[in-house]
Amino acid sequence: MRLDLHIHTTASDGAWSPQEVVKGAAAGRLDVVALADHDTTAAVDVAREAAAELNLQVVPAIEMSSTHAGREVHVLGYFVDVHSAALVAHGGRSGTLRIERMREMVDRLAAGGIDVRFEDVADAAGPERSSIGRPHLARALVALGYAESVPDAFDRLIGDDRPAFVPTRLQTPAQAIETILAAGGIPVWAHPPADLMDDLLPAMIRAGLRGLEVYRPSHRKNHVMRLEEICRTTGLLKSGGSDWHTPEAGAALGDFHVGADEVEGLLAAGGL
């Protein structure tokens, strides 16, 4: 069984619609995918309907944004009830705060002589998006000629610690975990940074964290081994996924996958 448990769609900052993602996943010989858009589950029902005839299973998921000491901390929620009151309330709140954040980033760029408007970002996001994020701003900067590519926009202007960066400020990691639990989901720390593990992991476990995203294309072998050891010693579940957003990044769906044996604890906890 081939799984990718971290994929984005146009509901947040992915380049493909839920239907296109499902077709791409099937073409990439994936058996199970988790659509984990930022702070929204709008793509899940659409994807499940599209996947019904393709022998592809879609895990309902979300990637919740939070902030710790000015740093972005993302928490994946697996097997959530996408229609739960907790997620509906979070979606409304996060939509408003993400727009406010984006306007602040646009203002910072303008102060530096870069003439990009919020409307340019909204156009880059498109009509299907439920959540607006930095990749949309990056695409607008490319379209306006202020960046050569999306990675260039992040590297010079809007990435963490760059001049126009503004954290999401939606909630704390503990609050993100609480919302996922209230939606019946399994909270997993997405791409946990090595330098935050010692400081933040104990508090996240106390809040109800159930797992770590261990396997990713960008994770170095020594970091993977450390995360595996932490899971062994703490009883945390292991997850893995590509964090796929767009084919423009050079990878197709299915190029990266995990096996059921690597994430069997998470699958069992979710009833698969």
C-alpha atoms as one frame of an Amber mdcrd trajectory, in Angstrom:
protein
   0.000   0.000   0.000   1.325   3.442  -1.000   0.237   6.424   1.069   0.788
  10.182   1.026  -0.709  11.733   4.146  -0.009  15.412   3.479  -1.373  16.976
   0.271  -2.781  20.453  -0.433  -5.415  21.627  -2.908  -6.828  24.905  -4.171
  -8.985  25.017  -1.036  -5.881  26.496   0.614  -2.578  27.071  -1.183  -2.276
  24.131  -3.547  -2.189  24.508  -7.320  -4.671  21.723  -8.152  -8.362  21.345
  -7.382  -9.463  18.412  -5.204 -10.576  16.545  -8.332  -7.219  17.122 -10.024
  -5.354  15.983  -6.915  -7.369  12.778  -6.770  -6.690  12.049 -10.450  -3.002
  12.853 -10.009  -2.765  10.624  -6.945  -4.376   7.730  -8.780  -2.041   8.265
 -11.738   0.865   8.213  -9.276  -0.290   4.787  -8.002  -1.180   6.028  -4.538
  -3.722   4.012  -2.573  -4.440   6.366   0.331  -4.113  10.143   0.512  -4.853
  12.737   3.169  -5.974  16.138   1.958  -4.608  18.439   4.644  -5.326  21.983
   3.568  -4.407  24.916   5.779  -7.174  25.621   8.296  -9.961  24.260   6.087
 -11.532  20.925   5.194 -13.457  22.316   2.223 -11.798  19.928  -0.250 -12.460
  16.660   1.549 -16.041  15.850   0.512 -15.351  16.853  -3.105 -12.227  14.691
  -3.179 -13.992  11.697  -1.665 -16.702  11.879  -4.308 -14.086  12.082  -7.073
 -12.099   9.200  -5.576 -15.035   6.817  -5.312 -14.511   5.437  -8.832 -10.709
   5.391  -8.730  -9.998   2.849  -5.976  -8.402   5.633  -3.926  -9.107   6.271
  -0.265  -9.197   9.854   1.031  -8.458  10.447   4.713 -10.237  13.554   6.045
  -7.548  15.853   7.380  -6.540  19.438   8.075  -3.308  21.324   8.730  -3.897
  23.744  11.587  -1.747  26.862  11.850  -0.479  28.083  15.205   2.291  30.246
  16.608   4.845  29.672  19.367   7.320  32.408  20.323   6.843  34.053  16.933
   7.407  30.779  15.075   4.919  28.972  12.865   3.902  25.579  14.269   1.581
  23.408  12.173  -0.488  20.545  13.543  -2.054  17.961  11.258  -5.436  16.582
  12.231  -6.230  13.143  10.797  -9.623  11.394  10.621 -11.447  14.562  11.650
 -15.182  15.105  11.368 -15.040  17.751   8.645 -18.484  19.068   9.592 -17.844
  19.324  13.332 -18.760  22.531  15.120 -15.124  22.913  16.205 -13.801  22.962
  12.631 -16.619  25.117  11.287 -15.896  27.721  13.967 -12.161  27.522  13.334
 -12.640  27.954   9.594 -14.590  31.167  10.043 -12.129  32.608  12.532  -9.030
  31.641  10.576 -10.406  33.031   7.320 -10.769  36.478   8.839  -7.397  36.429
  10.586  -5.580  35.149   7.493  -6.958  38.040   5.448  -5.780  40.490   8.116
  -2.350  38.868   8.105  -2.111  39.059   4.322  -3.029  42.742   4.309  -0.260
  43.371   6.846   2.256  41.523   4.662   1.170  43.544   1.631   1.646  46.739
   3.659   5.160  45.656   4.628   6.022  44.987   1.002   4.637  48.384  -0.005
   6.815  50.066   2.622   9.774  48.447   0.872   8.755  49.767  -2.539   6.981
  46.656  -3.825   3.630  47.569  -5.328   1.447  44.529  -4.762  -2.178  44.826
  -3.658  -4.362  42.459  -1.661  -6.551  42.146  -4.764  -3.533  40.793  -6.659
  -3.123  38.099  -3.999  -6.829  37.235  -4.095  -6.637  36.906  -7.888  -3.626
  34.597  -7.551  -5.522  32.491  -4.996  -8.493  32.023  -7.318 -12.186  31.552
  -6.600 -11.941  28.044  -5.132  -9.734  28.892  -2.162 -11.148  28.817   1.369
  -7.868  29.837   3.004  -5.369  32.448   1.824  -1.648  32.040   2.428   1.871
  32.996   1.497   2.084  30.879  -1.678  -0.721  33.006  -3.103   1.274  36.139
  -2.318   4.362  34.544  -3.854   2.484  33.810  -7.083   1.270  37.421  -7.215
   4.849  38.662  -6.769   5.985  36.442  -9.641   3.138  37.639 -11.879   4.041
  41.264 -11.153   7.732  40.708 -11.848   8.997  41.196  -8.293  10.218  37.597
  -7.986  11.583  35.090 -10.469   9.758  32.150  -8.884   7.737  31.164  -5.832
  10.901  29.913  -4.036  12.632  33.206  -4.869   9.739  35.171  -3.336  10.016
  33.152  -0.138  13.820  33.314  -0.024  14.045  37.088  -0.397  10.750  38.570
   0.760   8.111  36.517   2.555   9.767  33.459   4.070  10.253  33.074   7.808
  12.435  35.930   9.110  12.245  37.744   5.756  11.260  41.451   5.640   7.541
  40.988   4.943   6.926  37.888   7.072   4.017  38.027   9.513   3.088  34.971
  11.621  -0.477  33.709  11.436  -1.277  34.408  15.115  -4.370  32.223  14.918
  -3.833  30.223  18.092  -1.289  28.400  20.218  -0.198  24.838  19.384  -2.182
  23.605  22.390  -5.317  25.301  21.060  -4.781  23.724  17.631  -4.529  20.307
  19.269  -7.662  21.017  21.313  -9.644  21.883  18.170  -8.529  18.702  16.389
  -9.468  16.573  19.387 -12.861  18.310  19.573 -13.372  17.320  15.919 -12.655
  13.674  16.755  -9.267  13.756  15.062  -5.730  12.597  15.752  -3.301  15.538
  16.206   0.154  15.092  14.660   2.929  17.705  14.676   3.658  18.586  11.027
   7.314  18.870   9.930   8.556  19.416  13.515  11.680  21.626  13.492  14.667
  20.074  15.216  15.396  23.218  17.224  11.881  23.350  18.740  11.539  19.726
  19.754  13.082  19.874  23.226  11.314  23.113  24.129   7.838  22.471  22.789
   7.199  18.725  22.538   6.475  18.046  26.254   3.816  20.765  26.347   2.243
  19.516  23.128   2.093  15.972  24.485   0.402  17.274  27.656  -2.118  19.058
  25.412  -2.981  15.774  23.696  -0.563  15.436  20.770  -0.734  11.889  19.359
   2.014  11.774  16.738   4.837  13.262  14.683   5.252  13.674  10.946   8.398
  11.584  10.635   8.706  10.882   6.910   9.011  13.755   4.418  11.102  14.285
   1.271  12.947  17.174   2.932  13.792  15.419   6.209  17.445  14.510   6.622
  18.186  10.936   7.643  19.471  11.912  11.087  16.301  13.925  11.763  14.119
  11.001  10.684  16.047   8.678  13.000  15.617  11.112  15.883  11.879  11.391
  15.275  11.545   7.609  15.038  13.333   7.245  18.368  11.098   9.849  20.004
   8.047   7.950  18.775   9.450   4.698  20.157  10.175   6.152  23.583   7.014
   8.247  23.975   4.455   6.068  22.214   3.667   8.773  19.674   2.329   7.678
  16.287   4.304   8.133  13.074   3.011   9.835   9.945   4.491  10.819   6.611
   3.676  12.770   3.503   5.050  14.894   0.712   3.450  18.231   1.713   2.668
  18.467  -2.011   1.417  21.820  -3.321   2.227  22.043  -7.019   3.902  20.146
  -9.862   5.967  23.288 -10.467   8.094  22.259  -7.478   9.432  19.386  -9.593
   7.704  16.375  -8.031   4.596  14.494  -9.118   2.086  12.963  -6.765   3.313
   9.474  -5.967   6.999  10.324  -6.319   7.110  10.261  -2.521   5.074   7.830
  -0.486   5.138   5.899   2.774   4.249   2.271   3.337   1.473   1.053   5.595
   4.049  -0.587   7.855   5.681   2.794   8.532   2.448   4.423   9.692   0.475
   1.386  10.861  -0.176   2.815  14.312  -1.810   5.930  12.882  -3.888   3.884
  10.437  -5.057   1.583  13.228  -5.958   4.554  15.425  -8.017   5.967  12.554
  -9.783   2.681  11.898  -8.033   1.747   8.626
